[in-house]
Amino acid sequence: MLEHTHPLNRLIEELKRIPGIGAKTAQRIAFYLISLPQEEVENLATAIKEAKQNTFYCSICNSMTHVDPCECCSDKSRSDEILCIVEEPFNISSIEKTGIFNGRYHVLLGALSPLKGIGPDELKTEKLVKRIKDGGFKEILIATNTTVEGESTAHYLASILKDFKVKMTRLAMGLPVGSDIDYADQVTIKKALEGRTEIKE
């Protein structure tokens, strides 16, 4: 059926599959792309292919990288005393932009969501637990999103990490409830980092 679909409509449908891209936005992007010179379109296509082929997950923190370990994990100037746990690799960029966090990261690659079939086993927390057990962290900062899934994940992490002799904190509620870290501005994230609170069972 797709071979008989108008090429522009097919492009719009593919763009709509991107999280956060609705029908109208997909249409605007599609019209913009086809208005570009052929060379620019080919450069974009090449960049996407190369990023897909040469990007993978860091063996230590699960962030996306083109070198292993990633730049954050191999940066000796970063503090080994605090570990920040986030849901997705792009959350790291949002926190880094504040300029006030200089610890290590661990990416869960998701959040607990029974409706999406994501349970404790899918989060693969064994790697996280081993990393904390073997490391010398003094603080674990749980920076999951303030959504229902993010909050459930934070409580789950607190429960499985409670036996470690380490301080556990959560981002302060400077972040709007029900939102993703990636959509928050730098000032909001900075305030949330500065006002993080300790998690107590």
C-alpha positions in Angstrom: 0.0 0.0 0.0 2.8 2.4 0.9 4.2 2.4 -2.7 1.1 4.1 -3.9 1.1 6.7 -1.1 2.0 10.3 -2.1 5.7 10.8 -1.1 4.9 13.9 0.9 2.1 12.2 2.9 4.4 9.3 3.6 7.1 11.8 4.9 4.5 13.4 7.1 3.3 10.1 8.5 7.0 9.1 9.3 7.6 12.5 11.1 4.4 12.0 13.2 6.0 8.9 14.7 8.6 11.1 16.4 7.6 11.8 20.1 6.2 15.3 20.5 5.6 15.8 16.8 1.9 16.3 16.0 0.2 16.3 12.6 0.6 20.1 12.0 4.2 20.2 13.1 5.0 17.2 11.0 3.4 18.9 8.0 5.4 22.1 8.5 8.6 20.1 8.8 7.8 18.0 5.7 7.2 21.1 3.6 10.3 22.7 4.9 12.4 19.7 4.1 11.2 19.4 0.5 11.9 23.1 0.0 15.6 22.6 0.8 18.2 22.2 -1.9 18.9 18.6 -2.8 22.4 18.8 -1.3 21.1 19.9 2.1 18.5 17.1 2.1 21.2 14.6 1.3 23.5 16.0 4.1 20.6 15.6 6.6 20.0 12.1 5.5 23.7 11.2 5.8 23.9 12.8 9.2 20.9 10.7 10.4 22.4 7.5 9.0 25.9 8.1 10.5 24.4 9.0 13.9 22.4 5.7 13.8 25.4 3.6 12.8 28.0 5.2 15.1 26.0 5.9 18.3 25.6 3.3 21.0 25.0 3.0 24.8 27.9 3.7 27.2 29.0 0.5 28.9 29.1 2.3 32.3 26.2 4.8 32.5 23.9 3.8 29.5 24.1 7.2 28.0 24.3 7.5 24.2 27.8 8.0 22.9 30.2 7.4 20.0 33.1 6.5 22.3 33.2 4.0 25.2 33.3 5.0 28.0 31.4 8.2 27.2 32.9 11.6 27.8 31.2 12.1 31.2 32.3 8.7 32.5 35.9 9.2 31.3 36.2 12.8 32.6 38.5 12.6 35.6 37.6 16.1 36.7 34.0 15.0 37.6 33.1 14.0 41.2 32.9 10.3 42.0 30.9 11.1 45.2 27.5 11.8 43.7 25.5 9.7 41.1 22.6 11.3 39.3 20.0 8.8 38.0 17.9 9.9 35.0 15.4 8.2 32.8 16.7 8.9 29.3 20.1 10.0 27.8 18.7 13.4 26.7 17.9 14.2 30.3 21.7 14.5 30.9 22.0 17.4 28.5 19.2 19.3 30.3 21.0 19.0 33.6 24.5 19.7 32.2 23.2 23.0 30.8 22.7 24.3 34.3 26.5 24.2 34.9 26.2 23.3 38.6 26.3 19.5 38.5 29.7 17.8 38.3 29.0 14.3 39.4 28.4 11.0 37.5 25.3 9.8 35.7 23.3 6.6 35.3 20.6 6.3 32.7 17.7 3.9 33.3 16.6 3.9 29.7 13.0 4.2 30.8 10.6 4.4 33.7 8.2 2.0 35.4 5.0 1.9 33.3 2.8 -1.2 33.5 0.7 0.1 30.6 3.7 0.1 28.4 4.9 -3.2 29.7 7.9 -1.7 31.5 8.4 -3.3 34.9 11.4 -3.6 37.3 13.0 -6.3 35.1 13.0 -4.0 32.0 14.8 -1.3 33.8 17.8 -3.6 34.4 18.6 -2.1 37.7 21.1 -4.9 38.5 23.8 -2.8 36.6 22.9 0.2 38.7 23.0 -1.7 42.0 26.4 -3.2 41.2 27.7 0.2 40.2 26.6 1.7 43.5 28.0 -1.3 45.5 31.4 -1.1 43.8 31.6 2.7 43.8 32.3 5.1 46.5 29.3 7.3 46.1 28.2 9.4 49.1 24.9 10.7 47.5 22.5 9.2 45.0 20.4 11.9 43.3 17.2 10.4 41.7 16.3 12.8 38.9 13.5 10.9 37.3 10.6 13.0 35.8 7.8 14.3 38.0 5.3 12.2 36.1 3.3 9.3 37.6 5.8 6.9 36.0 8.8 9.0 37.2 7.5 9.1 40.8 6.8 5.4 40.8 10.3 4.8 39.5 11.9 7.0 42.2 10.0 5.2 45.0 11.1 1.8 43.5 14.7 2.9 43.3 14.6 4.2 46.9 13.3 0.8 48.1 16.0 -1.2 46.4 18.8 1.1 47.4 17.8 1.8 51.0 20.3 -0.7 52.4 23.3 1.1 51.0 25.1 3.5 53.4 24.5 6.4 51.1 22.4 9.6 51.2 19.5 9.5 48.7 18.0 12.7 47.4 15.3 13.7 44.9 15.1 16.8 42.7 13.1 19.5 44.5 9.7 20.3 43.2 10.9 23.3 41.3 10.0 21.1 38.4 6.3 21.2 37.4 4.5 18.1 38.4 3.5 16.0 35.4 6.3 17.4 33.2 9.5 16.0 31.7 12.9 17.4 32.7 13.8 17.9 29.0 11.0 20.6 28.7 12.1 22.6 31.7 14.1 25.7 31.4 17.7 25.9 32.8 16.7 28.1 35.8 14.0 25.7 36.9 16.3 22.7 36.7 19.0 24.7 38.5 16.6 25.5 41.4 15.5 21.9 41.5 19.1 20.7 41.8 19.9 23.3 44.5 16.8 22.4 46.5 17.0 18.6 46.2 15.7 16.8 49.2 16.8 13.6 51.0 14.6 10.5 50.5 13.6 8.8 53.7 11.7 5.6 54.0 
